[in-house]
Amino acid sequence: MTPVSWPAGLPGNQGQIRKDGFQPLPADNMRVSDMEDGAKSARKFTIGWSKHKGVWRFSLGEFAIFKAFVRDELKDGIRPFTYNPPLSSYTVAAYFVPQEGGRAYVPSPGPGANMFVNFEVRFLDRALS
C-alpha cells in the first residue's frame, strides 16, 4: 500500500516532536518461550518494527488540518503515511499504533490556542525508495 503524503505546511513530520515528549520504544522482533531451563528467545525476523511515542503541538487551525488528514486520508489512522523519524535524514512509511479507545492519537488542550497530540508510530527502519 502506497503511503499517504503528509499535508504540505503542517508541522510535525520533520522531527518537530516536543523534546520532552519523544520516547523511543524497543523493537518487537523477538519471540520468547517458557522452557524448563529458563526463557528461550529467538529472533522472529532480522528487521523489527521501530516504534516511538511523541507529542506534537499544533495551533487550533493546524489541529483541524491534522484531524481531517487522519480521518479522511488515513481512514482514521489505519493507512500508512510518509514520516521522517527524529534523528534521521530519511523518510519511512509509518503507521499509527492505536491509543486508548482505538484512536490513532490522543488530543489534549495546550497553552493558549494550541493542542497537544500524543501519538505512537511504528515503522520499518528503512528509507522509502
C-alpha positions in Angstrom: 0.0 0.0 0.0 1.4 3.4 -1.0 1.9 5.7 1.9 -0.2 8.9 2.0 1.9 12.1 1.9 1.9 14.3 5.0 0.0 17.6 4.3 2.2 20.4 3.0 2.7 23.1 5.5 1.6 21.0 8.5 4.4 20.8 11.1 5.2 17.7 12.9 6.7 15.5 10.2 10.2 16.9 10.1 11.2 15.8 13.6 9.2 18.6 15.3 8.3 16.5 18.3 8.3 18.2 21.7 11.7 17.4 23.3 10.0 16.2 26.5 7.6 14.1 24.5 9.9 11.9 22.4 10.4 8.3 23.6 12.0 5.6 21.5 10.5 2.1 22.3 12.2 -1.3 22.0 11.8 -3.1 18.7 9.4 -6.1 18.8 11.3 -8.7 16.9 11.9 -11.4 19.5 9.9 -14.4 20.4 10.1 -15.7 23.9 9.0 -19.2 25.0 8.9 -20.5 28.6 11.2 -23.6 28.9 12.2 -25.8 31.8 15.7 -24.3 31.7 14.5 -20.7 31.6 13.2 -18.5 28.9 14.3 -19.3 25.4 14.3 -16.5 22.9 14.7 -16.4 19.2 14.6 -13.6 16.6 11.4 -13.7 14.6 13.0 -11.6 11.8 16.1 -9.5 11.4 14.4 -6.2 10.8 11.9 -5.3 13.5 9.4 -2.6 13.7 10.8 0.5 15.2 8.4 2.4 17.5 8.4 5.6 19.4 5.9 7.8 21.2 5.8 11.5 20.8 3.8 14.7 21.4 3.1 17.2 18.7 2.0 20.8 19.4 -0.5 22.3 16.9 -2.3 25.5 16.7 -6.1 25.1 16.5 -6.0 25.6 12.7 -3.2 23.1 12.3 -5.0 20.6 14.5 -8.1 20.9 12.3 -6.0 20.0 9.3 -4.3 17.1 11.1 -7.7 15.8 12.4 -9.2 15.9 8.8 -6.0 14.3 7.4 -6.1 11.3 9.8 -9.9 10.9 9.4 -10.2 11.3 5.6 -6.8 10.4 4.1 -5.6 7.8 6.7 -9.0 6.3 7.2 -8.9 7.0 11.0 -5.2 6.1 11.2 -5.1 2.6 9.5 -3.3 3.6 6.3 0.4 4.3 6.2 1.8 7.8 5.8 5.2 9.3 5.0 7.1 10.1 8.1 10.5 11.5 8.9 11.6 9.9 12.2 13.5 12.2 14.6 17.3 11.9 14.5 17.2 10.6 10.9 17.6 12.0 7.5 15.2 9.8 5.5 11.5 9.2 5.0 9.7 6.0 6.0 6.2 4.5 5.7 4.7 4.7 9.2 1.5 3.6 10.9 -0.2 5.0 14.0 -0.4 2.5 16.9 -3.9 2.6 18.3 -4.2 4.5 21.5 -6.9 4.5 24.2 -10.3 3.8 22.7 -8.7 2.6 19.4 -8.0 6.1 18.3 -4.9 7.0 16.3 -3.9 9.8 18.7 -4.9 11.4 21.9 -5.5 15.2 21.8 -5.3 17.4 24.9 -5.6 21.2 25.3 -2.3 23.1 25.3 -1.4 26.6 26.5 -3.1 29.4 24.6 -4.8 28.4 21.4 -2.9 25.1 21.0 -3.5 21.4 21.1 -1.1 18.7 22.1 -1.4 15.4 20.2 0.0 12.3 21.9 0.8 9.5 19.5 2.8 6.4 18.9 4.0 5.2 15.5 5.6 2.1 14.2 7.8 1.8 11.0 10.4 -0.4 9.4 13.6 1.5 9.8 14.5 1.7 6.1 14.1 4.6 3.7 11.3 4.6 1.1 12.7 4.2 -2.4 
